Amino acid sequence: MVNNPFILYGYESEKYFCDRKQETRELQQLLENGNNVALIAPRRIGKTGLVENLFHQRQIQKKYYTFLIDIYATKSLEEMVMAMGTSMLSSLRPFGTKVMQRFTGFLSSLRSGISFDPMGNPSWNVEIGDIRQPQTTLDEIFRYINEADKPCIVAIDEFQTIAQYRQEKVEELLRTYIQHCRNANFIFSGSQRTMMGEIFLDPSHPFYQSTSMMNLNPIPLDKYTDFAVGLFEESGRQLQPEVVGNIYQRFEGITWYMQRVLNGLYSITLPGSTCSTDMIDGVIDSILQANEFTYQSMLFQLPLKQKELLVAISKAGKAQNITSTDFVRRYHLSSTSSVQSAIKGLLEKNFVTSTFGVYEVYDRFFAMWLIRK
């Protein structure tokens, strides 16, 4: 039993994972029938959780080696190779020494960075500088995947990041390896809809028509209500169903924000008592206060024009036509040209997201804090 059933990071068990039964089945069926999948949805809606839930299905655990590789923070092919190596070794650790040694045995280009304890278990001591020939190491990793003693499912999280690597033709390189990989299926998970669309739907890109497309929507309100009320009841607490509806409306059902607020509400609701809607604002206030120094630091690093536009987008909620005269006047911005320059910087720094010409502040709590400024 966990202290707080509303998990914020990682995956605990299916008991603490809200619904996604249909999506899990759909993803499993696609992979088992030989498809690679491009999974597209906004950040924090639960893509990684869905993949982890799939990987914890008994049938998947029994049949496959599963690898979840997060490349969000990578900026080059070397860093991507590093992320693949560390994640794969970590995922193979529960299978024992022989399985890990088989993997590291393929990585001859990194042998100097891999050491072994007295029990023969390999340790990953590789640093970025050790990856002098990333394409060679990538070739070794894919040779292992192709020759592993079980089929593999490889999930690459925030896959659109490869489009920003300093090396050219990374898409072509990966497409070639994946096209010839007969012992694995791949999940390409991404949150930047436009960039993911270009990679998988643009005929000029190597991954064009190479995957099945899967979009992820918010969990239905009734499912989330049943889930949350049930977890409160298990510990002798009561949760008014309208609390879930209130949070759902504020955050458009985005999973991480739902979990964060429910986590806070659970922590202040004593066993034997009831959580009501009048407790929500206090929890959100506490979250904003706890993050105030971080938010101030984030705001401080921005040039004035970007700061002004960020506040304007926060106040608009879902901002459209941001270069129009009406938008510029309404939010007292300098000019259309300054908005064009500022939005480019905000998008590059991931302060703002854009979908079909609609701009939003990426962090909903940060947006709430900005509105109060």
C-alpha positions as CSV (number, residue, x, y, z in Angstrom):
1,M,0.0,0.0,0.0
2,V,1.5,3.4,-1.0
3,N,1.2,6.4,1.3
4,N,-0.7,8.4,-1.3
5,P,-2.5,6.5,-4.1
6,F,-2.4,9.4,-6.6
7,I,1.0,8.6,-8.1
8,L,2.8,11.6,-9.6
9,Y,5.9,10.0,-11.1
10,G,6.7,6.6,-12.4
11,Y,4.4,3.6,-12.5
12,E,3.4,1.7,-9.3
13,S,0.9,-0.9,-10.5
14,E,-2.3,-1.2,-12.5
15,K,-4.3,-0.5,-9.3
16,Y,-3.0,3.1,-9.2
17,F,-3.4,3.6,-13.0
18,C,-6.6,5.1,-14.2
19,D,-8.4,3.2,-16.9
20,R,-6.7,3.3,-20.4
21,K,-7.9,-0.3,-20.8
22,Q,-9.1,0.2,-24.3
23,E,-5.9,2.1,-25.3
24,T,-3.7,-0.6,-23.7
25,R,-5.5,-3.3,-25.7
26,E,-5.3,-1.4,-28.9
27,L,-1.6,-0.7,-28.5
28,Q,-0.9,-4.3,-27.6
29,Q,-2.9,-5.6,-30.6
30,L,-1.0,-3.3,-33.0
31,L,2.4,-4.4,-31.7
32,E,1.6,-8.1,-31.6
33,N,0.4,-7.9,-35.2
34,G,3.7,-6.5,-36.4
35,N,3.0,-2.8,-36.4
36,N,5.2,0.1,-35.3
37,V,3.2,2.8,-33.7
38,A,3.5,6.6,-33.6
39,L,1.7,7.6,-30.3
40,I,0.9,11.3,-30.3
41,A,-0.6,13.4,-27.5
42,P,0.2,16.6,-25.5
43,R,2.7,16.2,-22.7
44,R,1.4,15.2,-19.3
45,I,-1.7,13.5,-20.7
46,G,-0.3,10.0,-19.9
47,K,1.6,8.6,-23.0
48,T,4.5,7.3,-20.9
49,G,2.1,5.9,-18.3
50,L,0.2,4.0,-21.1
51,V,3.4,2.5,-22.4
52,E,4.5,1.5,-18.9
53,N,1.0,0.0,-18.3
54,L,1.4,-2.0,-21.5
55,F,4.9,-3.2,-20.4
56,H,3.4,-4.5,-17.1
57,Q,0.8,-6.7,-18.8
58,R,1.6,-10.3,-17.9
59,Q,1.4,-11.5,-21.5
60,I,3.9,-8.7,-22.6
61,Q,6.3,-9.4,-19.7
62,K,6.3,-13.1,-20.5
63,K,7.0,-12.8,-24.2
64,Y,9.0,-9.6,-24.8
65,Y,12.0,-7.6,-23.6
66,T,10.7,-4.1,-23.2
67,F,12.7,-0.9,-23.4
68,L,11.4,2.6,-22.6
69,I,13.9,5.3,-23.8
70,D,13.3,8.9,-23.0
71,I,15.3,11.2,-25.4
72,Y,13.6,14.5,-24.4
73,A,16.8,15.9,-22.9
74,T,19.1,14.7,-25.7
75,K,20.6,17.1,-28.2
76,S,22.7,14.8,-30.4
77,L,23.0,11.3,-31.8
78,E,25.7,10.6,-29.1
79,E,23.3,11.5,-26.3
80,M,20.5,9.5,-27.9
81,V,22.9,6.4,-28.0
82,M,23.8,7.0,-24.4
83,A,20.1,7.1,-23.4
84,M,19.5,3.9,-25.3
85,G,22.4,2.1,-23.7
86,T,21.7,3.1,-20.1
87,S,17.9,2.5,-20.4
88,M,18.3,-0.9,-22.1
89,L,20.8,-2.2,-19.5
90,S,18.6,-1.0,-16.7
91,S,15.6,-2.8,-18.3
92,L,17.5,-6.0,-18.6
93,R,18.8,-6.0,-15.0
94,P,15.8,-8.0,-13.6
95,F,16.5,-10.8,-16.1
96,G,19.9,-11.6,-14.4
97,T,23.6,-11.5,-15.1
98,K,23.7,-13.6,-18.3
99,V,21.1,-11.5,-20.1
100,M,22.9,-8.3,-19.1
101,Q,26.3,-9.7,-20.2
102,R,24.9,-10.7,-23.5
103,F,23.8,-7.1,-24.2
104,T,27.1,-5.6,-23.1
105,G,29.0,-8.2,-25.1
106,F,27.6,-6.5,-28.3
107,L,28.9,-3.1,-27.2
108,S,32.5,-3.6,-28.2
109,S,32.9,0.2,-29.0
110,L,32.1,1.0,-25.3
111,R,33.9,-1.9,-23.6
112,S,36.2,0.4,-21.7
113,G,33.2,2.1,-20.1
114,I,31.5,-1.0,-18.9
115,S,32.8,-2.7,-15.7
116,F,31.7,-5.8,-13.8
117,D,31.2,-6.4,-10.1
118,P,32.4,-9.6,-8.3
119,M,29.1,-11.3,-9.2
120,G,29.6,-10.5,-12.9
121,N,26.9,-7.9,-13.1
122,P,27.8,-5.1,-15.6
123,S,27.8,-1.4,-14.5
124,W,27.4,1.4,-17.0
125,N,30.3,3.9,-16.5
126,V,30.1,5.3,-20.0
127,E,30.3,9.0,-20.5
128,I,29.4,11.1,-23.6
129,G,33.1,11.5,-24.5
130,D,33.4,7.7,-24.7
131,I,30.9,7.5,-27.5
132,R,33.4,8.5,-30.3
133,Q,31.6,6.7,-33.1
134,P,27.8,6.9,-32.3
135,Q,26.8,5.3,-35.5
136,T,29.0,2.3,-34.7
137,T,27.5,2.0,-31.2
138,L,24.0,2.4,-32.6
139,D,24.8,-0.5,-35.0
140,E,25.9,-2.6,-32.1
141,I,22.7,-1.8,-30.1
142,F,20.5,-2.8,-33.1
143,R,22.5,-6.0,-33.7
144,Y,21.7,-6.9,-30.1
145,I,18.0,-6.2,-30.6
146,N,17.9,-8.3,-33.7
147,E,19.7,-11.2,-32.0
148,A,18.1,-11.1,-28.6
149,D,16.7,-14.4,-27.4
150,K,13.2,-12.8,-27.0
151,P,11.4,-10.3,-29.3
152,C,11.7,-6.7,-28.2
153,I,9.4,-3.7,-27.9
154,V,11.3,-0.5,-28.0
155,A,9.5,2.7,-27.0
156,I,11.3,6.0,-27.7
157,D,9.7,8.8,-25.8
158,E,9.6,12.4,-27.2
159,F,10.7,11.0,-30.5
160,Q,10.3,14.4,-32.3
161,T,13.5,15.5,-30.5
162,I,15.6,13.8,-33.2
163,A,14.5,16.5,-35.7
164,Q,16.6,19.1,-33.7
165,Y,19.9,17.1,-33.5
166,R,22.9,18.9,-34.8
167,Q,23.7,15.9,-37.0
168,E,22.0,15.6,-40.4
169,K,20.0,12.6,-41.6
170,V,19.4,11.0,-38.2
171,E,15.8,10.2,-39.4
172,E,17.3,8.4,-42.4
173,L,19.7,6.5,-40.2
174,L,17.1,5.3,-37.7
175,R,14.6,4.5,-40.4
176,T,17.2,2.2,-42.1
177,Y,18.0,0.3,-38.8
178,I,14.3,0.0,-37.9
179,Q,13.3,-1.1,-41.4
180,H,15.7,-4.1,-41.1
181,C,14.9,-4.9,-37.5
182,R,13.0,-8.2,-37.6
183,N,13.0,-9.0,-33.9
184,A,11.4,-5.8,-32.5
185,N,8.5,-3.4,-32.8
186,F,8.7,0.2,-32.0
187,I,6.6,2.9,-30.3
188,F,7.5,6.4,-31.2
189,S,5.9,8.6,-28.6
190,G,5.7,12.4,-29.1
191,S,4.0,15.5,-27.7
192,Q,4.8,18.0,-30.5
193,R,1.9,17.3,-32.9
194,T,3.3,19.4,-35.7
195,M,6.8,17.9,-35.6
196,M,5.5,14.4,-35.2
197,G,3.1,15.0,-38.2
198,E,6.0,16.1,-40.3
199,I,8.1,13.0,-39.4
200,F,5.4,10.4,-40.0
201,L,2.9,12.1,-42.5
202,D,5.1,14.1,-44.8
203,P,6.1,12.2,-47.9
204,S,9.5,13.8,-47.9
205,H,10.5,12.2,-44.6
206,P,11.9,8.7,-44.3
207,F,9.3,7.5,-41.7
208,Y,6.4,8.4,-44.0
209,Q,3.7,5.8,-43.8
210,S,6.0,3.5,-41.8
211,T,3.8,3.3,-38.6
212,S,0.2,3.1,-37.4
213,M,-0.9,6.4,-35.9
214,M,-2.5,6.5,-32.5
215,N,-3.7,9.6,-30.7
216,L,-4.3,9.8,-26.9
217,N,-7.2,11.8,-25.5
218,P,-8.0,12.7,-21.9
219,I,-9.5,9.9,-19.8
220,P,-13.3,10.2,-19.7
221,L,-14.6,12.1,-16.6
222,D,-16.8,9.2,-15.4
223,K,-13.8,6.8,-15.4
224,Y,-11.6,9.3,-13.5
225,T,-14.4,9.9,-11.0
226,D,-14.9,6.2,-10.3
227,F,-11.1,5.8,-10.0
228,A,-10.6,8.7,-7.6
229,V,-13.7,8.1,-5.4
230,G,-12.6,4.4,-5.1
231,L,-9.1,5.2,-4.0
232,F,-10.4,7.7,-1.3
233,E,-12.9,5.1,-0.1
234,E,-10.2,2.4,0.3
235,S,-8.6,4.5,3.0
236,G,-11.8,5.4,4.8
237,R,-12.0,8.9,3.2
238,Q,-14.9,10.3,1.2
239,L,-14.6,12.3,-2.1
240,Q,-17.5,14.2,-3.4
241,P,-17.8,13.3,-7.2
242,E,-18.1,16.9,-8.1
243,V,-14.6,17.5,-6.9
244,V,-13.2,15.4,-9.7
245,G,-15.5,17.3,-12.2
246,N,-14.3,20.6,-11.0
247,I,-10.6,19.7,-11.4
248,Y,-11.3,18.0,-14.7
249,Q,-12.9,21.2,-16.1
250,R,-10.0,23.4,-14.9
251,F,-7.3,21.3,-16.4
252,E,-9.2,19.8,-19.4
253,G,-8.7,16.3,-18.0
254,I,-4.9,16.3,-18.4
255,T,-3.7,13.4,-16.3
256,W,-0.7,14.9,-14.5
257,Y,-2.6,17.9,-13.2
258,M,-5.5,15.7,-12.2
259,Q,-3.1,13.5,-10.2
260,R,-1.3,16.5,-8.7
261,V,-4.4,18.1,-7.3
262,L,-5.9,14.9,-6.1
263,N,-2.7,13.9,-4.5
264,G,-2.8,17.2,-2.5
265,L,-6.5,16.8,-1.6
266,Y,-5.9,13.2,-0.4
267,S,-3.0,14.4,1.8
268,I,-5.2,16.9,3.6
269,T,-8.3,14.7,3.9
270,L,-8.2,12.8,7.1
271,P,-9.6,9.2,7.4
272,G,-13.3,9.5,8.2
273,S,-13.7,12.9,6.7
274,T,-14.9,14.2,3.3
275,C,-13.1,16.1,0.6
276,S,-15.3,18.8,-1.0
277,T,-14.9,21.4,-3.7
278,D,-14.1,24.2,-1.3
279,M,-10.7,22.5,-0.6
280,I,-9.5,22.7,-4.2
281,D,-8.3,26.3,-4.3
282,G,-6.3,25.9,-1.1
283,V,-4.4,22.9,-2.6
284,I,-3.7,24.8,-5.9
285,D,-2.5,27.8,-3.9
286,S,-0.1,25.6,-2.0
287,I,1.2,24.1,-5.3
288,L,1.8,27.6,-6.7
289,Q,3.5,28.9,-3.5
290,A,5.8,25.8,-3.4
291,N,6.9,26.6,-7.0
292,E,7.1,30.3,-6.7
293,F,10.9,30.6,-6.6
294,T,11.1,28.3,-9.7
295,Y,8.5,30.4,-11.5
296,Q,10.3,33.6,-10.6
297,S,13.6,32.2,-11.9
298,M,12.0,31.1,-15.1
299,L,10.4,34.5,-15.7
300,F,13.7,36.3,-14.8
301,Q,15.6,34.5,-17.6
302,L,13.2,35.8,-20.3
303,P,13.8,38.9,-22.4
304,L,11.1,41.6,-21.7
305,K,9.2,41.0,-25.0
306,Q,9.0,37.3,-24.4
307,K,7.9,37.9,-20.8
308,E,5.1,40.2,-21.9
309,L,3.8,37.8,-24.5
310,L,4.0,34.8,-22.1
311,V,1.8,36.7,-19.7
312,A,-0.6,37.7,-22.5
313,I,-0.9,34.0,-23.6
314,S,-1.5,33.0,-20.0
315,K,-4.4,35.5,-19.7
316,A,-5.9,34.5,-23.0
317,G,-5.8,30.8,-22.0
318,K,-5.9,29.6,-25.6
319,A,-4.4,32.3,-27.6
320,Q,-5.2,32.6,-31.4
321,N,-4.2,35.2,-33.9
322,I,-1.5,36.5,-31.7
323,T,0.0,38.7,-34.3
324,S,-3.3,40.4,-35.0
325,T,-3.7,44.1,-34.2
326,D,-6.6,43.2,-31.8
327,F,-4.4,40.8,-29.8
328,V,-1.5,43.2,-29.6
329,R,-3.7,46.0,-28.4
330,R,-5.8,44.0,-26.0
331,Y,-2.7,42.8,-24.1
332,H,-0.7,46.0,-24.5
333,L,2.1,44.4,-26.5
334,S,4.7,46.5,-28.5
335,S,4.0,45.4,-32.1
336,T,3.2,42.6,-34.4
337,S,6.9,42.2,-35.3
338,S,7.9,41.9,-31.6
339,V,5.3,39.2,-31.1
340,Q,6.6,37.2,-34.1
341,S,10.1,37.4,-32.6
342,A,9.0,36.6,-29.1
343,I,6.8,33.6,-29.9
344,K,9.7,31.9,-31.7
345,G,11.8,32.2,-28.6
346,L,9.1,30.9,-26.3
347,L,8.4,27.9,-28.5
348,E,12.1,27.1,-28.7
349,K,12.4,27.2,-24.9
350,N,9.2,25.1,-24.5
351,F,7.5,27.7,-22.4
352,V,4.6,27.7,-24.9
353,T,3.0,24.9,-27.1
354,S,1.2,25.4,-30.4
355,T,-1.5,23.2,-31.9
356,F,-3.2,24.3,-35.1
357,G,-2.4,28.0,-34.4
358,V,-3.6,27.9,-30.8
359,Y,-0.9,28.9,-28.3
360,E,-0.9,27.8,-24.6
361,V,1.6,28.1,-21.7
362,Y,3.0,24.6,-21.4
363,D,2.8,24.4,-17.6
364,R,-0.7,25.0,-16.4
365,F,0.3,25.9,-12.9
366,F,2.9,28.4,-14.2
367,A,0.1,30.0,-16.3
368,M,-2.1,30.3,-13.2
369,W,0.8,31.9,-11.3
370,L,1.4,34.3,-14.2
371,I,-2.2,35.4,-14.3
372,R,-2.0,36.4,-10.6
373,K,1.1,38.6,-11.2
